[in-house]
């Protein structure tokens, strides 16, 4: 019996897969637990439409992420840091501060967990910060650190 999985089933397949299983296994386990539906013509067509829609949405998200990456590469933000005598800095700039500065200065809502700093920002000057916007798109934002 052919079944379309509605959820991931261990050792059988992932959500949306069309799999062949024994009729008893389908009737007694998969169908009652709502893990899948029988692969009728209507259900197979619905699955194709859902996959086409998901592909379209994924392509739109990728295009939006590429556009945002292009915008961010031209821009920079300024973050102020406390500095003592002789130009010695106190602490480091965190990703939370970078995300807050991007929201205030540029109006972009960036997730602090997706901002990666190669080395801790502990000095004045311009630093490049990588932002993961999409699994396939990474943007670079310039962070200018100035004295408070």
C-alpha positions in Angstrom: 0.0 0.0 0.0 1.3 3.5 -0.9 1.2 6.1 1.9 2.1 9.8 2.0 3.8 10.6 5.3 2.4 13.6 7.2 5.3 13.4 9.8 8.8 12.0 9.9 8.7 8.3 10.7 11.9 6.6 11.9 13.3 4.0 9.5 10.5 4.8 7.0 10.9 8.3 5.6 10.5 12.1 6.1 7.4 14.2 6.0 6.0 14.5 2.4 7.6 11.2 1.2 5.6 8.7 -0.8 6.4 5.3 0.6 5.3 1.7 0.0 4.4 -0.2 3.3 2.5 -3.3 4.2 -1.3 -2.9 4.3 -1.5 -4.0 7.9 1.2 -1.6 9.0 -0.6 1.2 7.3 -4.1 0.3 8.6 -3.0 -0.5 12.2 -0.2 2.1 12.8 0.3 4.8 10.3 -3.3 5.8 9.5 -4.7 5.7 13.1 -1.8 7.7 14.5 -2.2 10.3 11.7 1.4 9.7 10.6 0.3 9.4 7.0 -2.6 9.2 4.5 -3.4 6.8 1.8 -1.8 7.8 -1.6 -5.0 8.4 -3.6 -4.9 10.5 -6.8 -6.2 13.5 -4.9 -3.7 13.2 -2.1 -0.8 12.8 -4.5 -1.9 15.9 -6.4 -2.2 17.9 -3.2 1.3 16.7 -2.3 2.7 18.0 -5.6 0.9 21.4 -5.1 2.3 21.7 -1.6 5.9 20.9 -2.8 5.5 23.4 -5.6 4.3 26.1 -3.1 7.2 25.3 -0.7 9.7 25.6 -3.5 8.3 28.9 -4.6 8.3 30.3 -1.0 11.9 29.0 -0.5 13.0 30.8 -3.8 11.3 34.0 -2.6 13.0 33.9 0.8 16.4 33.3 -0.9 15.9 36.3 -3.2 14.9 38.5 -0.2 17.9 37.4 1.7 20.2 38.2 -1.2 18.6 41.6 -1.6 19.1 42.3 2.2 22.7 41.1 2.0 23.4 43.5 -0.9 21.9 46.4 1.1 23.8 45.5 4.3 27.2 45.3 2.5 26.9 49.1 1.6 26.0 50.2 5.1 27.7 50.5 8.5 26.6 51.1 12.0 28.3 52.9 14.9 28.7 51.5 18.4 30.1 53.4 21.3 32.5 51.8 23.8 33.8 53.0 27.1 37.5 53.9 26.8 40.0 54.6 29.7 43.4 56.3 29.7 45.7 55.6 26.9 42.9 54.3 24.6 42.4 51.1 26.7 38.9 49.8 26.2 36.6 48.2 28.8 34.8 45.0 27.8 33.8 43.9 24.3 31.0 44.7 21.9 28.4 41.9 22.0 26.1 40.6 19.2 23.2 41.9 21.2 24.6 45.5 21.0 25.2 45.1 17.3 21.6 43.9 16.7 20.3 46.8 18.8 22.4 49.4 16.9 21.3 47.9 13.5 17.7 48.3 14.6 18.2 51.9 15.8 20.4 53.2 13.1 19.3 51.2 10.0 15.9 49.9 10.9 16.8 46.3 10.3 15.6 43.6 12.7 18.6 41.3 13.0 18.7 38.1 15.2 21.6 38.3 17.6 22.1 34.5 17.3 22.7 34.8 13.5 25.4 37.5 14.0 28.9 36.0 14.2 32.0 37.8 15.3 35.3 36.1 14.4 37.2 37.8 17.2 35.8 39.6 20.1 35.5 43.3 19.3 37.7 44.9 22.0 39.3 47.8 20.1 38.2 51.0 18.4 38.0 51.2 14.6 36.0 49.4 11.9 35.3 45.7 12.2 33.5 43.4 9.8 30.7 41.2 11.2 29.1 38.3 9.4 25.3 37.9 9.5 23.7 34.6 8.4 20.5 35.7 6.7 19.7 32.3 5.0 21.4 29.0 4.9 22.9 30.0 1.5 23.4 33.7 2.1 25.8 35.4 4.5 26.1 39.2 4.6 28.9 41.4 6.0 28.2 44.5 8.0 30.7 47.1 9.0 30.7 48.0 12.7 32.5 51.3 13.6 33.5 51.3 17.2 34.0 54.8 18.7 34.8 56.3 22.1 31.9 57.1 24.4 
